[in-house]
Amino acid sequence: MTTNSHRERVPVLIVGGGPVGLIAAVLLARHGVRSLVAERHGGTSILPRAFGSNVRTMEIFRVLGLEEAIQAVEVDVRGLPLLLAMRTLNGPVLESVPFQNTGDPDDPAWPSPTRTIFCAQDVLDPILVEAVDRAELAELWFGTEVGGLRPDPAGVTAELTDRRDGTRAVVRADYLIAADGASSSVREALGIGMTGHDISAEMNVLFEADLSRALGAKRDSGRPGRGGNGGHGRSFRKAEAIVMEVTPSGCGGGGLGGKVRNTQPRQSKKRTAVAARLARPARPPRLRARRDR
């Protein structure tokens, strides 16, 4: 590995380029604070997880001018259940979990100008990346591993490694945001423990297959979004497929004959990070006032 000779200095270093990290960068830029987002993967997620954005999240997207773009590719869930429990894809429904009220901004009794929407992460993330690209004070580095964290009373120093060629850069930041998920390497590096317990262990399987025979009469349940975006209709079918057991018995016999694109172990946990506090004065970054017209 070689070491990059230049040193970067930013007010805020954000570790993790998923929805949380990307939104943080756009919000900081809106308030005049420069940030750098480092994401270890080479691009946005291919997995249709984090399927829903609640009302408060959509209110934030609305403030950032992203509401219409996200609603254009959302999945229309009207009349659909949230979850179905079946022994086979086309078997009888053993249990059904309905959607809660997603909200109606046209209803005078609804306390928000927006509502819950359903847009999977593999569709949402590219919209957020475009917002980061448009923000003059936000920068995004894909394929970048963050390590060598050295916090001190004045800030934090980190080593950023390009996973493609191994080159390294040293970044000095006033603040660091750990947006790298439930298995945060930043939290582990800083020695912040977790309390709680494990709930279950599963395996997510993302695959492409013709589900028409296996789904039977249920094959029309995956409708495209309100905006008629066919790509997101495929994402919804992937979201359905990811919770199905890919076995001949689960498909009603004979298997699907599809192509597995990704497998990922998943653990459901009920855990909370133990509070950790460093001895540094509370001095937030200076914000530049912005006047909306």
C-alpha positions in Angstrom: 0.0 0.0 0.0 1.1 3.5 -0.7 0.3 6.6 1.4 -1.3 9.7 -0.2 0.8 12.7 0.5 -2.1 15.1 0.9 -4.1 15.7 4.1 -7.7 16.6 4.1 -9.3 18.8 6.7 -13.1 19.0 7.0 -15.4 20.2 9.8 -17.4 16.9 9.7 -16.3 13.4 8.6 -19.3 11.0 8.1 -18.5 7.3 8.1 -21.2 5.4 6.1 -22.9 6.4 2.8 -26.3 4.9 3.4 -29.5 7.0 3.9 -28.4 8.3 7.3 -25.0 9.4 6.2 -26.2 10.9 2.9 -29.0 12.8 4.6 -26.6 14.1 7.3 -24.3 15.5 4.6 -27.1 17.3 2.8 -28.5 18.8 6.0 -25.1 20.0 7.1 -24.5 21.6 3.7 -27.9 23.3 4.0 -26.6 24.9 7.2 -23.3 25.9 5.7 -21.1 23.1 7.2 -18.8 21.2 4.9 -18.6 17.4 5.2 -17.0 14.4 3.7 -18.9 11.0 3.5 -16.7 7.9 3.3 -18.5 4.7 2.2 -16.7 1.4 2.1 -18.8 -0.1 -0.7 -18.1 0.8 -4.4 -21.6 2.3 -4.9 -25.1 2.4 -3.4 -26.8 -0.6 -2.0 -28.3 -3.2 -4.3 -30.5 -4.6 -1.6 -34.1 -3.5 -1.3 -34.0 -3.1 2.5 -35.2 -0.2 4.7 -38.4 -0.2 2.7 -40.4 2.6 4.4 -39.8 6.2 5.2 -42.0 7.5 8.0 -43.8 10.8 8.2 -41.0 12.6 10.0 -38.4 11.4 7.5 -40.6 12.6 4.6 -40.9 16.0 6.3 -37.1 16.2 6.2 -37.0 15.1 2.6 -39.7 17.8 1.9 -37.6 20.5 3.4 -34.6 19.4 1.3 -36.7 19.4 -1.9 -36.6 15.7 -2.4 -40.2 14.7 -1.6 -41.5 14.8 -5.2 -38.6 12.8 -6.6 -39.1 10.1 -3.9 -42.9 10.0 -4.4 -42.4 9.5 -8.1 -40.7 6.1 -7.5 -42.6 4.9 -4.5 -44.6 1.7 -4.3 -48.4 2.0 -4.1 -49.3 -0.1 -1.1 -53.0 0.8 -1.0 -55.1 -2.3 -0.5 -52.0 -4.5 0.2 -51.1 -6.1 3.5 -47.7 -5.3 5.2 -46.9 -9.0 5.8 -48.4 -12.3 4.8 -47.5 -15.6 6.6 -47.8 -18.6 4.2 -46.2 -22.0 4.0 -45.8 -21.7 0.2 -45.8 -18.7 -2.1 -49.2 -19.6 -3.4 -50.5 -21.3 -0.3 -53.3 -20.2 2.0 -52.6 -17.1 4.1 -52.0 -18.2 7.7 -51.7 -14.7 9.1 -51.9 -11.1 7.7 -50.5 -7.9 9.2 -52.2 -4.8 7.8 -50.5 -1.5 7.0 -51.0 1.2 9.6 -52.4 4.5 8.4 -49.8 6.1 6.1 -51.4 9.5 6.3 -53.3 11.8 4.0 -52.1 15.4 3.7 -55.4 16.4 2.2 -57.2 15.4 5.4 -57.6 18.5 7.6 -57.2 16.3 10.6 -53.8 14.9 9.4 -51.0 16.9 11.3 -48.4 16.9 8.5 -48.1 18.2 4.9 -46.7 14.8 3.9 -47.2 11.1 4.6 -45.4 7.7 4.9 -44.1 6.3 1.6 -42.6 3.0 0.6 -39.4 3.2 -1.4 -36.7 0.6 -1.0 -33.1 1.6 -0.3 -31.7 0.5 -3.7 -34.1 3.1 -5.2 -33.8 5.8 -2.5 -30.0 5.9 -2.2 -29.3 7.1 -5.8 -31.7 10.0 -5.2 -29.8 11.0 -2.1 -26.5 10.7 -3.9 -27.7 13.1 -6.5 -28.6 15.5 -3.7 -25.1 15.2 -2.2 -23.6 15.9 -5.6 -25.7 19.1 -5.9 -24.6 20.3 -2.5 -21.5 22.4 -2.8 -20.3 21.7 0.7 -20.7 17.9 0.6 -18.3 15.4 -0.8 -18.8 11.6 -1.2 -16.0 9.0 -1.5 -17.2 5.5 -2.5 -14.9 2.5 -2.0 -13.2 4.1 1.0 -12.5 2.3 4.3 -12.1 4.4 7.5 -9.7 3.3 10.2 -6.9 4.4 12.5 -9.2 6.7 14.4 -7.4 9.0 16.9 -9.8 11.2 18.8 -8.5 14.0 21.0 -10.0 17.1 22.7 -9.9 19.2 19.6 -11.3 16.7 17.1 -10.5 13.4 15.4 -7.9 12.1 12.9 -8.7 9.2 10.6 -7.0 7.2 7.9 -9.0 6.7 4.8 -8.0 3.8 2.5 -9.1 3.5 -1.1 -10.2 -0.2 -1.4 -9.4 -0.2 -5.2 -5.7 0.6 -5.1 -4.8 0.7 -1.4 -3.8 4.4 -1.4 -4.3 6.2 1.9 -5.2 9.7 2.9 -5.2 11.3 6.4 -8.3 13.3 7.3 -8.6 15.7 10.2 -12.1 16.6 11.3 -13.7 18.6 14.1 -16.5 16.0 14.4 -17.1 12.5 13.2 -20.6 11.0 12.6 -20.7 7.2 12.8 -23.4 6.3 10.2 -22.1 2.9 9.5 -25.0 0.8 10.7 -25.8 -1.5 13.6 -22.4 -3.3 13.3 -20.5 0.0 13.4 -16.8 -0.4 13.1 -16.4 3.2 14.4 -18.3 2.3 17.6 -16.2 -0.8 18.0 -12.9 1.2 17.4 -13.9 3.7 20.1 -14.7 0.9 22.6 -18.4 1.8 22.9 -20.2 -1.4 24.1 -23.7 -2.6 23.5 -26.3 -3.8 26.0 -29.3 -6.0 25.2 -29.9 -9.4 23.6 -30.2 -11.2 20.3 -33.7 -12.0 19.0 -33.2 -14.2 16.0 -30.8 -15.1 13.1 -31.9 -15.3 9.5 -30.4 -15.4 6.0 -31.6 -12.9 3.4 -31.5 -14.1 -0.2 -31.8 -11.7 -3.1 -32.7 -13.4 -6.3 -34.3 -12.9 -9.7 -36.9 -15.4 -10.9 -40.2 -15.7 -12.6 -42.6 -15.8 -9.7 -45.8 -16.0 -11.8 -46.3 -19.7 -11.4 -45.4 -19.8 -7.7 -47.5 -16.8 -6.8 -50.6 -17.9 -8.8 -53.4 -15.5 -8.1 -51.1 -13.4 -5.9 -48.8 -12.5 -8.8 -50.4 -9.0 -9.2 -49.7 -7.9 -5.7 -46.4 -6.2 -6.7 -47.7 -3.1 -8.4 -45.4 -0.3 -9.7 -45.2 3.0 -8.0 -47.5 5.9 -8.4 -45.2 7.4 -10.9 -45.3 4.3 -13.1 -41.6 3.5 -12.6 -41.1 -0.1 -13.8 -37.7 -0.3 -12.2 -39.2 0.2 -8.8 -41.9 -2.4 -9.5 -39.0 -4.9 -9.9 -37.5 -3.7 -6.6 -40.8 -4.4 -4.8 -40.8 -7.9 -6.2 -37.3 -8.3 -5.0 -38.4 -7.1 -1.6 -41.1 -9.8 -1.6 -38.6 -12.4 -2.7 -36.1 -11.6 0.0 -38.4 -12.8 2.8 -39.3 -16.1 1.0 -37.5 -19.3 1.7 -35.8 -20.3 -1.6 -36.6 -24.0 -1.5 -38.8 -26.3 -3.6 -41.2 -26.8 -0.7 -41.5 -23.0 -0.2 -42.2 -22.5 -3.9 -44.9 -25.1 -4.0 -42.6 -27.8 -5.4 -40.0 -27.7 -8.2 -38.1 -24.6 -7.1 -38.0 -21.3 -8.9 -35.0 -21.8 -11.3 -33.9 -18.2 -10.8 -30.6 -16.5 -10.2 -29.3 -15.7 -6.7 -27.7 -12.2 -6.7 -26.8 -11.9 -3.1 -27.0 -13.7 0.2 -26.5 -11.9 3.5 -26.7 -13.2 7.1 -29.0 -11.1 9.3 -29.4 -11.0 13.0 -32.3 -9.3 14.8 -31.2 -7.7 18.0 -32.6 -5.6 20.7 -29.5 -3.6 21.8 -28.6 -0.1 22.8 -25.1 1.5 22.6 -23.6 2.3 26.0 -23.1 6.0 26.3 -19.6 7.2 25.8 -18.3 10.7 26.3 -15.0 12.2 25.4 -13.5 15.0 27.5 -13.7 17.9 24.9 -15.5 21.2 25.2 -18.9 21.4 23.6 -18.1 23.8 20.7 -20.4 23.2 17.7 -19.3 24.2 14.2 -20.2 27.7 13.2 -23.3 27.8 11.1 -23.8 30.1 8.2 -27.3 31.5 8.1 -29.3 30.6 5.0 -32.3 32.6 3.9 -34.9 30.7 1.9 -36.6 32.7 -0.8 
